[in-house]
C-alpha cells in the first residue's frame, strides 16, 4: 500500500481467479442460475378456455332451439322469454 490510510485497488479487488464467495468457482454459480431460470421457461402456458354457449344454448342455434334450451334449463313462466336485437352487432 502506498499510504496507510487508503488501500490500493489490488487490496480491494482480488485478481480474477474465477473464484466466487468462499472460493467456489463462479462458473458453478452461473450454471446453477441458468438451470433455475430455464426451469421456469419449461412450464407450458395455460390453455385458453373456449366458451361455446350458455347452459344448453350453444352459439349458432336457431331461435326455436334456443327457446327449447331455455325452457329445459331455466323453466321460466309462460311469456317470460322475449327476443330483442343486439344493438352492438
Phi and psi restraints in degrees (value plus and minus 20) as a CYANA .aco file:
   2 UNK   PHI     -96.6   -56.6
   2 UNK   PSI     -57.9   -17.9
   3 UNK   PHI    -150.3  -110.3
   3 UNK   PSI     122.6   162.6
   4 UNK   PHI     -91.0   -51.0
   4 UNK   PSI     -38.5     1.5
   5 UNK   PHI    -111.7   -71.7
   5 UNK   PSI     -46.0    -6.0
   6 UNK   PHI    -137.0   -97.0
   6 UNK   PSI     106.0   146.0
   7 UNK   PHI     -95.7   -55.7
   7 UNK   PSI     130.6   170.6
   8 UNK   PHI     -94.9   -54.9
   8 UNK   PSI     135.2   175.2
   9 UNK   PHI     -76.6   -36.6
   9 UNK   PSI     -53.6   -13.6
  10 UNK   PHI     -87.0   -47.0
  10 UNK   PSI     -45.6    -5.6
  11 UNK   PHI     -96.9   -56.9
  11 UNK   PSI     -47.5    -7.5
  12 UNK   PHI    -106.2   -66.2
  12 UNK   PSI     -68.6   -28.6
  13 UNK   PHI    -127.0   -87.0
  13 UNK   PSI      97.4   137.4
  14 UNK   PHI     -90.0   -50.0
  14 UNK   PSI     139.9   179.9
  15 UNK   PHI     -81.4   -41.4
  15 UNK   PSI     131.5   171.5
  16 UNK   PHI     -90.7   -50.7
  16 UNK   PSI      75.5   115.5
  17 UNK   PHI    -133.3   -93.3
  17 UNK   PSI      -3.4    36.6
  18 UNK   PHI      35.6    75.6
  18 UNK   PSI      14.6    54.6
  19 UNK   PHI    -134.6   -94.6
  19 UNK   PSI     114.7   154.7
  20 UNK   PHI    -113.6   -73.6
  20 UNK   PSI    -177.9  -137.9
  21 UNK   PHI     -81.3   -41.3
  21 UNK   PSI     122.4   162.4
  22 UNK   PHI      39.7    79.7
  22 UNK   PSI       5.8    45.8
  23 UNK   PHI      57.6    97.6
  23 UNK   PSI     -11.1    28.9
  24 UNK   PHI    -101.7   -61.7
  24 UNK   PSI     122.2   162.2
  25 UNK   PHI     -81.7   -41.7
  25 UNK   PSI     116.5   156.5
  26 UNK   PHI     -91.2   -51.2
  26 UNK   PSI     -43.8    -3.8
  27 UNK   PHI     -80.7   -40.7
  27 UNK   PSI     -57.9   -17.9
  28 UNK   PHI     -80.6   -40.6
  28 UNK   PSI     -63.9   -23.9
  29 UNK   PHI     -81.6   -41.6
  29 UNK   PSI     -61.4   -21.4
  30 UNK   PHI     -86.5   -46.5
  30 UNK   PSI     -61.2   -21.2
  31 UNK   PHI     -86.0   -46.0
  31 UNK   PSI     -61.0   -21.0
  32 UNK   PHI     -81.8   -41.8
  32 UNK   PSI     -66.1   -26.1
  33 UNK   PHI     -84.5   -44.5
  33 UNK   PSI     -59.5   -19.5
  34 UNK   PHI     -84.0   -44.0
  34 UNK   PSI     -58.8   -18.8
  35 UNK   PHI     -86.8   -46.8
  35 UNK   PSI     -58.6   -18.6
  36 UNK   PHI     -87.9   -47.9
  36 UNK   PSI     -61.9   -21.9
  37 UNK   PHI     -93.1   -53.1
  37 UNK   PSI     -50.6   -10.6
  38 UNK   PHI     -87.9   -47.9
  38 UNK   PSI     -52.6   -12.6
  39 UNK   PHI     -87.7   -47.7
  39 UNK   PSI     -50.5   -10.5
  40 UNK   PHI     -89.4   -49.4
  40 UNK   PSI     -53.9   -13.9
  41 UNK   PHI     -95.3   -55.3
  41 UNK   PSI     -39.5     0.5
  42 UNK   PHI     -94.7   -54.7
  42 UNK   PSI     -34.7     5.3
  43 UNK   PHI     -92.8   -52.8
  43 UNK   PSI     119.8   159.8
  44 UNK   PHI     -94.7   -54.7
  44 UNK   PSI     123.0   163.0
  45 UNK   PHI     -88.6   -48.6
  45 UNK   PSI     132.0   172.0
  46 UNK   PHI     -85.4   -45.4
  46 UNK   PSI     123.8   163.8
  47 UNK   PHI    -102.9   -62.9
  47 UNK   PSI     128.3   168.3
  48 UNK   PHI     -96.7   -56.7
  48 UNK   PSI     123.7   163.7
  49 UNK   PHI    -108.6   -68.6
  49 UNK   PSI     111.4   151.4
  50 UNK   PHI    -117.7   -77.7
  50 UNK   PSI     105.7   145.7
  51 UNK   PHI    -117.7   -77.7
  51 UNK   PSI     100.3   140.3
  52 UNK   PHI    -128.2   -88.2
  52 UNK   PSI     -23.8    16.2
  53 UNK   PHI     143.2   183.2
  53 UNK   PSI    -176.1  -136.1
  54 UNK   PHI    -157.7  -117.7
  54 UNK   PSI     100.2   140.2
  55 UNK   PHI      31.8    71.8
  55 UNK   PSI    -143.2  -103.2
  56 UNK   PHI    -102.1   -62.1
  56 UNK   PSI     -32.2     7.8
  57 UNK   PHI    -105.9   -65.9
  57 UNK   PSI     111.7   151.7
  58 UNK   PHI    -141.8  -101.8
  58 UNK   PSI     124.1   164.1
  59 UNK   PHI     -77.0   -37.0
  59 UNK   PSI     116.6   156.6
  60 UNK   PHI      78.5   118.5
  60 UNK   PSI     -24.4    15.6
  61 UNK   PHI     -92.5   -52.5
  61 UNK   PSI     134.8   174.8
  62 UNK   PHI     -96.7   -56.7
  62 UNK   PSI     143.0   183.0
  63 UNK   PHI     -77.5   -37.5
  63 UNK   PSI     -63.6   -23.6
  64 UNK   PHI     -88.9   -48.9
  64 UNK   PSI     -51.7   -11.7
  65 UNK   PHI     -86.6   -46.6
  65 UNK   PSI     -58.6   -18.6
  66 UNK   PHI     -87.1   -47.1
  66 UNK   PSI     -61.8   -21.8
  67 UNK   PHI     -80.7   -40.7
  67 UNK   PSI     -60.7   -20.7
  68 UNK   PHI     -85.6   -45.6
  68 UNK   PSI     -59.6   -19.6
  69 UNK   PHI     -84.9   -44.9
  69 UNK   PSI     -60.9   -20.9
  70 UNK   PHI     -83.5   -43.5
  70 UNK   PSI     -65.4   -25.4
  71 UNK   PHI     -82.3   -42.3
  71 UNK   PSI     -59.0   -19.0
  72 UNK   PHI     -90.8   -50.8
  72 UNK   PSI     -65.3   -25.3
  73 UNK   PHI     -97.4   -57.4
  73 UNK   PSI     -66.0   -26.0
  74 UNK   PHI    -126.9   -86.9
  74 UNK   PSI     -39.2     0.8
  75 UNK   PHI      29.0    69.0
  75 UNK   PSI      39.9    79.9
  76 UNK   PHI     -95.8   -55.8
  76 UNK   PSI     144.2   184.2
  77 UNK   PHI     -88.8   -48.8
  77 UNK   PSI     137.4   177.4
  78 UNK   PHI     -80.7   -40.7
  78 UNK   PSI     111.0   151.0
  79 UNK   PHI      63.2   103.2
  79 UNK   PSI     -19.9    20.1
  80 UNK   PHI     -98.3   -58.3
  80 UNK   PSI     -41.8    -1.8
  81 UNK   PHI    -115.8   -75.8
  81 UNK   PSI     104.1   144.1
  82 UNK   PHI    -147.6  -107.6
  82 UNK   PSI     140.7   180.7
  83 UNK   PHI    -124.1   -84.1
  83 UNK   PSI     128.3   168.3
  84 UNK   PHI    -172.8  -132.8
  84 UNK   PSI     133.5   173.5
  85 UNK   PHI    -102.0   -62.0
  85 UNK   PSI     128.7   168.7
  86 UNK   PHI    -107.6   -67.6
  86 UNK   PSI      94.2   134.2
  87 UNK   PHI     -90.7   -50.7
  87 UNK   PSI     -35.7     4.3
  88 UNK   PHI     -98.7   -58.7
  88 UNK   PSI     -54.5   -14.5
